[in-house]
């Protein structure tokens, strides 16, 4: 019975490790958002090295904004992006769960003292 329990535990550990591998955030992710009736494609580039998550989000006029405070644990990513608009810094916090080639989560942005929260769903780009 002890041997059976050890095998079950070992298989569970292997299953968790494989799930973590499948949820690897490294790659290019894309999704479309709509503001004021206009659609805009968003691109996110992520790279996981050990437990360190880095990356960037291309913005308007071909500017690259690096992500900050990137983490990846148990299939979930979390990071912030700070951009400047007309002299004001705006920070957005992204949190998402990765399942295969899909990333689903929320973006929280504070503007004018109010927190705006919206959902997003990104797909891993194959290019």
Secondary structure, 3 states (H helix, E strand, C coil): CHHHHHHHHHHHHHHHHHHHHHCCCCEEEEEEEEECCEEEEEEEEEEEECCEEEEEEECHHHCEEECEEEEEECCEEEEEEEEEECCEEEEEEEEEEEECCEEEEEEEEEECCEEEEEEEEEEECCC
